[in-house]
Amino acid sequence: MAHIELQNQLPGIVGLLTQFKETAKPLSELAQVLLRGDSTLTEGERELIASLVSARNECKFCMNSHGATASHLLDGNKKLVKQVQDDYRSAPVSAKMKALLHIAAQVQQGGKHVTERDIVDAREQGATDQEIHDTVLIAAAFCMYNRYVDGLGTFAPDNQEVYDQHGKELATEGYLRFS
């Protein structure tokens, strides 16, 4: 049961965005820009970043939702998503993506955990300043989203099919349906 009274039975951030329209709009627009806007990182890669940060924050709803979304965007590759969540360093992703996932993991710990060496490593693997920027902002935003969801004690279903359906909707419709 959520820490506050919700007028709906919707899980996670969906229940919050449905009830609190004033904050739903900017939060949804931010997610849309970060995860679906123009970028040299694919939508699937950006969802992997969101999923990793959510897993590291132990936010069950966001980890499963964005993991499912990443899977839908990566040709149904649930195994890859799980590998990234469990140990991105050994996951079968590009060296550039590993470097960016490392930066995201550092941001999850705290912004000052990102070092100049982390940035140099990402650049050496081909990451652009824009990709580094986007990675840091996605990671920071998902720390906020995770804390919003868990700080209000929202409901996180145990049924993976719920997340798979939600992930499919996010992959195909994006985030603006909540604004």
GROMACS elastic network, one bead per residue, 0.5 to 0.9 nm:
[ bonds ]
;  ai    aj funct       b0    kb
    1     4     6  0.83196   500
    1     5     6  0.86229   500
    1   153     6  0.67778   500
    1   154     6  0.66103   500
    1   155     6  0.63600   500
    2     5     6  0.66901   500
    2     6     6  0.73306   500
    2   152     6  0.58966   500
    2   155     6  0.65594   500
    3     6     6  0.89288   500
    3   151     6  0.81720   500
    3   152     6  0.51908   500
    3   153     6  0.53776   500
    3   154     6  0.73890   500
    4   152     6  0.67251   500
    4   153     6  0.81339   500
    4   154     6  0.87857   500
    5     8     6  0.88637   500
    6     9     6  0.73533   500
    6    10     6  0.87926   500
    6    15     6  0.72307   500
    6    16     6  0.75662   500
    6    19     6  0.70349   500
    7    15     6  0.83032   500
    7    19     6  0.68414   500
    8    11     6  0.88415   500
    8    15     6  0.63228   500
    8    16     6  0.88891   500
    8    18     6  0.80586   500
    8    19     6  0.75711   500
    9    15     6  0.67794   500
    9   155     6  0.83104   500
   10    13     6  0.82786   500
   10    14     6  0.59887   500
   10    16     6  0.81852   500
   10    18     6  0.82866   500
   10   154     6  0.87994   500
   10   155     6  0.76116   500
   11    14     6  0.58319   500
   11    15     6  0.55054   500
   11    16     6  0.83870   500
   11    61     6  0.77151   500
   11   154     6  0.64080   500
   11   156     6  0.56194   500
   11   157     6  0.69498   500
   12    15     6  0.59449   500
   12    16     6  0.70786   500
   12    60     6  0.89131   500
   12    61     6  0.57648   500
   12    62     6  0.76041   500
   12   149     6  0.57023   500
   12   150     6  0.80466   500
   12   153     6  0.83698   500
   12   154     6  0.50106   500
   12   155     6  0.54544   500
   12   156     6  0.57845   500
   12   157     6  0.86321   500
   13    17     6  0.59653   500
   13    18     6  0.83549   500
   13    61     6  0.80348   500
   13    62     6  0.81321   500
   13   145     6  0.78628   500
   13   146     6  0.87410   500
   13   148     6  0.77014   500
   13   149     6  0.55365   500
   13   154     6  0.74025   500
   13   155     6  0.89646   500
   14    17     6  0.51983   500
   14    18     6  0.59791   500
   14    19     6  0.85939   500
   14   178     6  0.78837   500
   15    18     6  0.51599   500
   15    19     6  0.62697   500
   15    20     6  0.85450   500
   15   154     6  0.78679   500
   15   155     6  0.86840   500
   16    19     6  0.52871   500
   16    20     6  0.58420   500
   16    21     6  0.84522   500
   16    23     6  0.89998   500
   16    24     6  0.77113   500
   16   148     6  0.89274   500
   16   149     6  0.79795   500
   16   154     6  0.82072   500
   17    20     6  0.52866   500
   17    21     6  0.60396   500
   17    22     6  0.86421   500
   17    23     6  0.72250   500
   17    25     6  0.81033   500
   17    27     6  0.83675   500
   17    28     6  0.82255   500
   17   178     6  0.61811   500
   17   179     6  0.79011   500
   18    21     6  0.63021   500
   18    24     6  0.72854   500
   18   178     6  0.66769   500
   18   179     6  0.87566   500
   19    22     6  0.89949   500
   19    24     6  0.83045   500
   20    23     6  0.58678   500
   20    24     6  0.59694   500
   20    25     6  0.89668   500
   21    25     6  0.62791   500
   21   178     6  0.78527   500
   21   179     6  0.68025   500
   22    25     6  0.60047   500
   22    26     6  0.77765   500
   22   179     6  0.83223   500
   23    26     6  0.58572   500
   23    27     6  0.62377   500
   23    28     6  0.84830   500
   23   179     6  0.84936   500
   24    27     6  0.52490   500
   24    28     6  0.57749   500
   24    29     6  0.83147   500
   24   178     6  0.61705   500
   24   179     6  0.54184   500
   25    28     6  0.52906   500
   25    29     6  0.60402   500
   25    30     6  0.85736   500
   25   176     6  0.77758   500
   25   178     6  0.67257   500
   26    29     6  0.50064   500
   26    30     6  0.60272   500
   26    31     6  0.86022   500
   26   179     6  0.73173   500
   27    30     6  0.52060   500
   27    31     6  0.63468   500
   27    32     6  0.86884   500
   27   145     6  0.84683   500
   27   178     6  0.88356   500
   27   179     6  0.80348   500
   28    31     6  0.51191   500
   28    32     6  0.61095   500
   28    33     6  0.86771   500
   28   175     6  0.54645   500
   28   176     6  0.56361   500
   28   177     6  0.79587   500
   28   178     6  0.61256   500
   28   179     6  0.58170   500
   29    33     6  0.62057   500
   29    34     6  0.85664   500
   29   175     6  0.70269   500
   29   176     6  0.61875   500
   29   178     6  0.87911   500
   29   179     6  0.70914   500
   30    33     6  0.52497   500
   30    34     6  0.61001   500
   30    35     6  0.84247   500
   30   141     6  0.84044   500
   30   175     6  0.87629   500
   31    34     6  0.51517   500
   31    35     6  0.57503   500
   31    36     6  0.76861   500
   31   138     6  0.83051   500
   31   141     6  0.82112   500
   31   174     6  0.85850   500
   31   175     6  0.63584   500
   31   176     6  0.84035   500
   32    35     6  0.54066   500
   32    36     6  0.51565   500
   32    37     6  0.63839   500
   32   174     6  0.63686   500
   32   175     6  0.51744   500
   32   176     6  0.64964   500
   33    36     6  0.55709   500
   33    38     6  0.77216   500
   33   175     6  0.89713   500
   34    37     6  0.59007   500
   34    38     6  0.84965   500
   34    39     6  0.86172   500
   34    46     6  0.77579   500
   34   134     6  0.70628   500
   34   137     6  0.77907   500
   34   138     6  0.63126   500
   34   141     6  0.89759   500
   35    38     6  0.87674   500
   35    39     6  0.87681   500
   35    42     6  0.86800   500
   35    43     6  0.59095   500
   35    44     6  0.85336   500
   35    45     6  0.89647   500
   35    46     6  0.57334   500
   35    47     6  0.65729   500
   35    50     6  0.86508   500
   35   138     6  0.78553   500
   35   174     6  0.83164   500
   35   175     6  0.86729   500
   36    39     6  0.81041   500
   36    42     6  0.86035   500
   36    43     6  0.59838   500
   36    46     6  0.84267   500
   36   174     6  0.69054   500
   36   175     6  0.83619   500
   37    43     6  0.84492   500
   38    41     6  0.85424   500
   39    42     6  0.68926   500
   39    43     6  0.82364   500
   39   130     6  0.81992   500
   39   131     6  0.76489   500
   39   134     6  0.84024   500
   40   128     6  0.89772   500
   40   130     6  0.84694   500
   40   131     6  0.71588   500
   41    44     6  0.80652   500
   41    45     6  0.60516   500
   41    46     6  0.65146   500
   41   131     6  0.68339   500
   41   134     6  0.87966   500
   42    45     6  0.51103   500
   42    46     6  0.63289   500
   42    47     6  0.86114   500
   42    73     6  0.88050   500
   43    46     6  0.51288   500
   43    47     6  0.61414   500
   43    48     6  0.85917   500
   43    70     6  0.76831   500
   43    73     6  0.68808   500
   43    74     6  0.88039   500
   43   171     6  0.84367   500
   44    47     6  0.50651   500
   44    48     6  0.61648   500
   44    49     6  0.87744   500
   44    69     6  0.76629   500
   44    71     6  0.74091   500
   44    72     6  0.80179   500
   44    74     6  0.57003   500
   44   171     6  0.87501   500
   45    49     6  0.64534   500
   45    50     6  0.88418   500
   45    70     6  0.72787   500
   45    73     6  0.86916   500
   45    74     6  0.83956   500
   45    97     6  0.77501   500
   46    49     6  0.51221   500
   46    50     6  0.64603   500
   46    51     6  0.86485   500
   46    70     6  0.79967   500
   46   134     6  0.85587   500
   46   135     6  0.75834   500
   46   138     6  0.75864   500
   47    51     6  0.59873   500
   47    52     6  0.84953   500
   47    66     6  0.58599   500
   47    67     6  0.70788   500
   47    69     6  0.67213   500
   47    71     6  0.87227   500
   47    73     6  0.84212   500
   47   138     6  0.89960   500
   48    52     6  0.59945   500
   48    53     6  0.85616   500
   48    66     6  0.73089   500
   48    67     6  0.66974   500
   48    69     6  0.86601   500
   48    70     6  0.57334   500
   48    71     6  0.85804   500
   48    81     6  0.67281   500
   48    84     6  0.73859   500
   48    85     6  0.82214   500
   48   101     6  0.83474   500
   49    52     6  0.51598   500
   49    53     6  0.62437   500
   49    54     6  0.85384   500
   49    66     6  0.89528   500
   49    84     6  0.88817   500
   49   100     6  0.82295   500
   49   101     6  0.62229   500
   49   104     6  0.66649   500
   49   105     6  0.86945   500
   49   135     6  0.71510   500
   49   138     6  0.71036   500
   49   139     6  0.67647   500
   49   142     6  0.89715   500
   50    53     6  0.53373   500
   50    54     6  0.61063   500
   50    55     6  0.85747   500
   50    62     6  0.80901   500
   50    63     6  0.76631   500
   50    66     6  0.63887   500
   50    67     6  0.80594   500
   50    70     6  0.89263   500
   50   104     6  0.86401   500
   50   138     6  0.64799   500
   50   139     6  0.63618   500
   50   141     6  0.86558   500
   50   142     6  0.60906   500
   50   143     6  0.89621   500
   51    54     6  0.50885   500
   51    55     6  0.60460   500
   51    56     6  0.85876   500
   51    62     6  0.69517   500
   51    64     6  0.73996   500
   51    65     6  0.78961   500
   51    66     6  0.50498   500
   51    67     6  0.51226   500
   51    68     6  0.87359   500
   51    69     6  0.88666   500
   51    70     6  0.77425   500
   51    81     6  0.78959   500
   51    84     6  0.84759   500
   51    85     6  0.69060   500
   51   142     6  0.86629   500
   52    55     6  0.50787   500
   52    56     6  0.61673   500
   52    57     6  0.85385   500
   52    63     6  0.71649   500
   52    66     6  0.88566   500
   52    67     6  0.81588   500
   52    81     6  0.84716   500
   52    84     6  0.66106   500
   52    86     6  0.83301   500
   52    88     6  0.81132   500
   52   101     6  0.76662   500
   52   104     6  0.79248   500
   52   105     6  0.74965   500
   52   139     6  0.86734   500
   53    56     6  0.51060   500
   53    57     6  0.61247   500
   53    58     6  0.85349   500
   53    59     6  0.88203   500
   53    63     6  0.78036   500
   53    85     6  0.82798   500
   53   101     6  0.88352   500
   53   104     6  0.67476   500
   53   105     6  0.63995   500
   53   107     6  0.85854   500
   53   108     6  0.60829   500
   53   138     6  0.88284   500
   53   139     6  0.60682   500
   53   140     6  0.86916   500
   53   142     6  0.65840   500
   53   143     6  0.69685   500
   53   146     6  0.87164   500
   54    58     6  0.60625   500
   54    59     6  0.52884   500
   54    60     6  0.74902   500
   54    61     6  0.84511   500
   54    62     6  0.57409   500
   54    64     6  0.84865   500
   54    66     6  0.82204   500
   54    85     6  0.87382   500
   54   108     6  0.87654   500
   54   139     6  0.87147   500
   54   142     6  0.66328   500
   54   143     6  0.71810   500
   54   145     6  0.87291   500
   54   146     6  0.63602   500
   55    59     6  0.61129   500
   55    60     6  0.71731   500
   55    62     6  0.78898   500
   55    63     6  0.50363   500
   55    64     6  0.82692   500
   55    85     6  0.60367   500
   55    86     6  0.82327   500
   56    59     6  0.77892   500
   56    63     6  0.85972   500
   56    85     6  0.76627   500
   56    86     6  0.89359   500
   56   105     6  0.76239   500
   56   108     6  0.73563   500
   56   109     6  0.88339   500
   57    60     6  0.86545   500
   57    63     6  0.85818   500
   57   108     6  0.74355   500
   57   109     6  0.89867   500
   57   143     6  0.72548   500
   57   146     6  0.70249   500
   57   147     6  0.83852   500
   58    61     6  0.89484   500
   58    62     6  0.87917   500
   58    63     6  0.74385   500
   58   146     6  0.83808   500
   59    62     6  0.56389   500
   59    63     6  0.58367   500
   59    64     6  0.84179   500
   59   146     6  0.57250   500
   59   147     6  0.79716   500
   59   149     6  0.76948   500
   59   150     6  0.66064   500
   59   156     6  0.89166   500
   60    63     6  0.52192   500
   60    64     6  0.60179   500
   60    65     6  0.83471   500
   60   146     6  0.88869   500
   60   150     6  0.86926   500
   60   156     6  0.64490   500
   60   157     6  0.86366   500
   61    64     6  0.54428   500
   61    65     6  0.59425   500
   61    66     6  0.84531   500
   61   146     6  0.84614   500
   61   149     6  0.79016   500
   61   150     6  0.86992   500
   61   154     6  0.86731   500
   61   155     6  0.79219   500
   61   156     6  0.50906   500
   61   157     6  0.74552   500
   61   163     6  0.80036   500
   62    66     6  0.57425   500
   62    67     6  0.78602   500
   62   142     6  0.85069   500
   62   145     6  0.81243   500
   62   146     6  0.66620   500
   62   149     6  0.81363   500
   62   156     6  0.88579   500
   63    66     6  0.55695   500
   63    67     6  0.56941   500
   63    68     6  0.83852   500
   63    85     6  0.84567   500
   63   146     6  0.88532   500
   64    68     6  0.59523   500
   64    69     6  0.84700   500
   64   160     6  0.76669   500
   64   163     6  0.59416   500
   64   164     6  0.81896   500
   64   167     6  0.83829   500
   65    68     6  0.52284   500
   65    69     6  0.62024   500
   65    70     6  0.86524   500
   65   162     6  0.85669   500
   65   163     6  0.50067   500
   65   164     6  0.71934   500
   65   165     6  0.88457   500
   65   166     6  0.64066   500
   65   167     6  0.54419   500
   65   170     6  0.86507   500
   66    70     6  0.59440   500
   66    71     6  0.83508   500
   66   163     6  0.83645   500
   66   166     6  0.88695   500
   66   167     6  0.64332   500
   66   170     6  0.84735   500
   67    70     6  0.51029   500
   67    71     6  0.61370   500
   67    72     6  0.87133   500
   67    78     6  0.77190   500
   67    81     6  0.59941   500
   67    82     6  0.77628   500
   67    85     6  0.84205   500
   67   163     6  0.84588   500
   67   164     6  0.87411   500
   67   167     6  0.75674   500
   68    72     6  0.62510   500
   68    73     6  0.86631   500
   68    76     6  0.84585   500
   68    78     6  0.73227   500
   68    81     6  0.81234   500
   68   160     6  0.88464   500
   68   163     6  0.61557   500
   68   164     6  0.52364   500
   68   165     6  0.81757   500
   68   166     6  0.76924   500
   68   168     6  0.72498   500
   68   171     6  0.88290   500
   69    72     6  0.51562   500
   69    73     6  0.62798   500
   69    74     6  0.85774   500
   69   163     6  0.83892   500
   69   164     6  0.74332   500
   69   165     6  0.89484   500
   69   166     6  0.75962   500
   69   168     6  0.59528   500
   69   169     6  0.80177   500
   69   170     6  0.62321   500
   69   171     6  0.54181   500
   70    73     6  0.50617   500
   70    74     6  0.59849   500
   70    75     6  0.88118   500
   70    76     6  0.81908   500
   70    77     6  0.81930   500
   70    78     6  0.82004   500
   70    81     6  0.69827   500
   70   167     6  0.76011   500
   70   171     6  0.76606   500
   71    75     6  0.64194   500
   71    77     6  0.50096   500
   71    78     6  0.51742   500
   71    79     6  0.84307   500
   71    80     6  0.78965   500
   71    81     6  0.64368   500
   71   164     6  0.87892   500
   71   167     6  0.80561   500
   71   168     6  0.88187   500
   72    75     6  0.56580   500
   72    77     6  0.73897   500
   72    78     6  0.83205   500
   72   164     6  0.83164   500
   72   167     6  0.69163   500
   72   168     6  0.60789   500
   72   171     6  0.64530   500
   72   172     6  0.88459   500
   73    76     6  0.70060   500
   73    77     6  0.84937   500
   73   168     6  0.85158   500
   73   171     6  0.62669   500
   73   172     6  0.87396   500
   74    77     6  0.56728   500
   74    78     6  0.84048   500
   74    80     6  0.87262   500
   74    81     6  0.89155   500
   75    78     6  0.88048   500
   76    79     6  0.86623   500
   77    80     6  0.55444   500
   77    81     6  0.67629   500
   78    81     6  0.51550   500
   78    82     6  0.62739   500
   78    83     6  0.86355   500
   79    82     6  0.51764   500
   79    83     6  0.61517   500
   79    84     6  0.86855   500
   80    84     6  0.61794   500
   80    85     6  0.85876   500
   80    91     6  0.68780   500
   80    92     6  0.71632   500
   80    93     6  0.83228   500
   81    84     6  0.51787   500
   81    85     6  0.61976   500
   81    86     6  0.86068   500
   81    91     6  0.87151   500
   82    85     6  0.50367   500
   82    86     6  0.60027   500
   82    87     6  0.84220   500
   82    91     6  0.88664   500
   83    86     6  0.51293   500
   83    87     6  0.58079   500
   83    88     6  0.64040   500
   83    90     6  0.75942   500
   83    91     6  0.52912   500
   83    92     6  0.80067   500
   84    87     6  0.53462   500
   84    89     6  0.76778   500
   84    90     6  0.78830   500
   84    91     6  0.54661   500
   84    92     6  0.83206   500
   84    93     6  0.84243   500
   84   101     6  0.85550   500
   85    88     6  0.63450   500
   85    91     6  0.88908   500
   86    91     6  0.85770   500
   87    90     6  0.58439   500
   87    91     6  0.64284   500
   88    92     6  0.82912   500
   88    93     6  0.81734   500
   88    98     6  0.64692   500
   88   101     6  0.68705   500
   88   102     6  0.77589   500
   89    92     6  0.85488   500
   89    93     6  0.87603   500
   89    98     6  0.61318   500
   89    99     6  0.86470   500
   89   101     6  0.83737   500
   89   102     6  0.78744   500
   90    93     6  0.83276   500
   90    98     6  0.85943   500
   91    94     6  0.88230   500
   91    98     6  0.80530   500
   92    98     6  0.89562   500
   93    96     6  0.81360   500
   93    97     6  0.61043   500
   93    98     6  0.65112   500
   94    97     6  0.50993   500
   94    98     6  0.62570   500
   94    99     6  0.86508   500
   94   125     6  0.87430   500
   95    98     6  0.50339   500
   95    99     6  0.62186   500
   95   100     6  0.86745   500
   95   122     6  0.84354   500
   95   125     6  0.60357   500
   95   126     6  0.86416   500
   96    99     6  0.51245   500
   96   100     6  0.62818   500
   96   101     6  0.86044   500
   96   121     6  0.86136   500
   96   122     6  0.60939   500
   96   123     6  0.80604   500
   96   124     6  0.81924   500
   96   126     6  0.59986   500
   96   127     6  0.60574   500
   97   101     6  0.59584   500
   97   102     6  0.84069   500
   97   122     6  0.83557   500
   97   125     6  0.84269   500
   97   127     6  0.82859   500
   98   102     6  0.60538   500
   98   103     6  0.86528   500
   98   122     6  0.84089   500
   99   102     6  0.50504   500
   99   103     6  0.64083   500
   99   104     6  0.87683   500
   99   118     6  0.73107   500
   99   119     6  0.83377   500
   99   121     6  0.65643   500
   99   123     6  0.86137   500
   99   125     6  0.72492   500
   99   127     6  0.82651   500
  100   103     6  0.50276   500
  100   104     6  0.62541   500
  100   105     6  0.86186   500
  100   118     6  0.86098   500
  100   119     6  0.87070   500
  100   122     6  0.62441   500
  100   127     6  0.76693   500
  100   131     6  0.80224   500
  100   132     6  0.67701   500
  100   135     6  0.64614   500
  100   136     6  0.85948   500
  101   105     6  0.61076   500
  101   106     6  0.85666   500
  101   135     6  0.77992   500
  102   106     6  0.61957   500
  102   107     6  0.86510   500
  102   114     6  0.88872   500
  102   118     6  0.76375   500
  102   122     6  0.88880   500
  103   106     6  0.50069   500
  103   107     6  0.62115   500
  103   108     6  0.86131   500
  103   113     6  0.86532   500
  103   114     6  0.62158   500
  103   115     6  0.86087   500
  103   118     6  0.64548   500
  103   119     6  0.77014   500
  103   122     6  0.82533   500
  103   132     6  0.79908   500
  103   135     6  0.72930   500
  103   136     6  0.69722   500
  103   139     6  0.85605   500
  104   107     6  0.50629   500
  104   108     6  0.62015   500
  104   109     6  0.88121   500
  104   114     6  0.85728   500
  104   135     6  0.61085   500
  104   136     6  0.59669   500
  104   137     6  0.87875   500
  104   138     6  0.78992   500
  104   139     6  0.52317   500
  104   140     6  0.81033   500
  105   108     6  0.50410   500
  105   109     6  0.65832   500
  105   110     6  0.88662   500
  105   113     6  0.89885   500
  105   114     6  0.88104   500
  105   139     6  0.77146   500
  106   109     6  0.51910   500
  106   110     6  0.64003   500
  106   111     6  0.69752   500
  106   112     6  0.80988   500
  106   113     6  0.52260   500
  106   114     6  0.53780   500
  106   115     6  0.85903   500
  106   118     6  0.89201   500
  106   139     6  0.89416   500
  107   112     6  0.74500   500
  107   113     6  0.63826   500
  107   114     6  0.62849   500
  107   136     6  0.65317   500
  107   137     6  0.89593   500
  107   139     6  0.61967   500
  107   140     6  0.64563   500
  107   143     6  0.86756   500
  108   111     6  0.73561   500
  108   113     6  0.86317   500
  108   139     6  0.63469   500
  108   140     6  0.68712   500
  108   142     6  0.85247   500
  108   143     6  0.64670   500
  109   112     6  0.84172   500
  109   113     6  0.65673   500
  109   114     6  0.89506   500
  110   113     6  0.54794   500
  110   114     6  0.78036   500
  110   140     6  0.87241   500
  111   114     6  0.59943   500
  111   136     6  0.84301   500
  111   140     6  0.80148   500
  112   115     6  0.72885   500
  114   117     6  0.82306   500
  114   118     6  0.63043   500
  114   119     6  0.77309   500
  115   118     6  0.51402   500
  115   119     6  0.66633   500
  115   120     6  0.87785   500
  116   119     6  0.51178   500
  116   120     6  0.61708   500
  116   121     6  0.85425   500
  117   121     6  0.59656   500
  117   122     6  0.85226   500
  118   121     6  0.51280   500
  118   122     6  0.62482   500
  118   123     6  0.86933   500
  119   122     6  0.51102   500
  119   123     6  0.61868   500
  119   124     6  0.85448   500
  119   127     6  0.88001   500
  119   129     6  0.89570   500
  119   132     6  0.75780   500
  120   123     6  0.50822   500
  120   124     6  0.60358   500
  120   125     6  0.86284   500
  121   124     6  0.50421   500
  121   125     6  0.63473   500
  121   126     6  0.88492   500
  121   127     6  0.87655   500
  122   125     6  0.51295   500
  122   126     6  0.65093   500
  122   127     6  0.53010   500
  122   128     6  0.80800   500
  122   132     6  0.76353   500
  123   126     6  0.50170   500
  123   128     6  0.63118   500
  123   129     6  0.78547   500
  123   132     6  0.84799   500
  124   127     6  0.72346   500
  127   130     6  0.80773   500
  127   131     6  0.59692   500
  127   132     6  0.65938   500
  128   131     6  0.51227   500
  128   132     6  0.62580   500
  128   133     6  0.85068   500
  129   132     6  0.50605   500
  129   133     6  0.59977   500
  129   134     6  0.85010   500
  130   134     6  0.60323   500
  130   135     6  0.85103   500
  131   134     6  0.50328   500
  131   135     6  0.60253   500
  131   136     6  0.85814   500
  132   135     6  0.51103   500
  132   136     6  0.62404   500
  132   137     6  0.86120   500
  133   136     6  0.52885   500
  133   137     6  0.61829   500
  133   138     6  0.85963   500
  134   137     6  0.50856   500
  134   138     6  0.59687   500
  134   139     6  0.84385   500
  135   138     6  0.52032   500
  135   139     6  0.60824   500
  135   140     6  0.85049   500
  136   139     6  0.51721   500
  136   140     6  0.60400   500
  136   141     6  0.84695   500
  137   140     6  0.50483   500
  137   141     6  0.58992   500
  137   142     6  0.84158   500
  138   141     6  0.51180   500
  138   142     6  0.60624   500
  138   143     6  0.86062   500
  139   142     6  0.52092   500
  139   143     6  0.63039   500
  139   144     6  0.88330   500
  140   143     6  0.51763   500
  140   144     6  0.65814   500
  140   145     6  0.88546   500
  141   144     6  0.50897   500
  141   145     6  0.62012   500
  141   146     6  0.85422   500
  142   146     6  0.57527   500
  142   147     6  0.82355   500
  143   146     6  0.51761   500
  143   147     6  0.61560   500
  143   148     6  0.85706   500
  144   147     6  0.51797   500
  144   148     6  0.60915   500
  144   149     6  0.86846   500
  145   148     6  0.50069   500
  145   149     6  0.62221   500
  145   150     6  0.86164   500
  146   149     6  0.52224   500
  146   150     6  0.60658   500
  146   151     6  0.79827   500
  147   150     6  0.51611   500
  147   151     6  0.51794   500
  147   152     6  0.80691   500
  148   151     6  0.52172   500
  148   152     6  0.62789   500
  148   153     6  0.86495   500
  148   154     6  0.89220   500
  149   152     6  0.57438   500
  149   153     6  0.65018   500
  149   154     6  0.57841   500
  149   155     6  0.86594   500
  150   154     6  0.61377   500
  150   155     6  0.87988   500
  151   154     6  0.79401   500
  153   156     6  0.89394   500
  157   160     6  0.77151   500
  157   162     6  0.72534   500
  157   163     6  0.82358   500
  158   161     6  0.88819   500
  158   162     6  0.82994   500
  159   162     6  0.57249   500
  159   163     6  0.73987   500
  160   163     6  0.52244   500
  160   164     6  0.62272   500
  160   165     6  0.87304   500
  161   165     6  0.61330   500
  161   166     6  0.84837   500
  162   165     6  0.53294   500
  162   166     6  0.61858   500
  162   167     6  0.85040   500
  163   167     6  0.57721   500
  163   168     6  0.83703   500
  164   167     6  0.50142   500
  164   168     6  0.61140   500
  164   169     6  0.86787   500
  165   168     6  0.51088   500
  165   169     6  0.63484   500
  165   170     6  0.87448   500
  166   169     6  0.51344   500
  166   170     6  0.62413   500
  166   171     6  0.85672   500
  167   170     6  0.50792   500
  167   171     6  0.59845   500
  167   172     6  0.85658   500
  168   171     6  0.50652   500
  168   172     6  0.61922   500
  168   173     6  0.82971   500
  169   172     6  0.52776   500
  169   173     6  0.55081   500
  169   174     6  0.71619   500
  170   173     6  0.52689   500
  170   175     6  0.63271   500
  171   174     6  0.59231   500
  171   175     6  0.89328   500
  173   176     6  0.78982   500
  173   177     6  0.75714   500
  174   177     6  0.72923   500
  175   178     6  0.63756   500
  175   179     6  0.79043   500
  176   179     6  0.52666   500
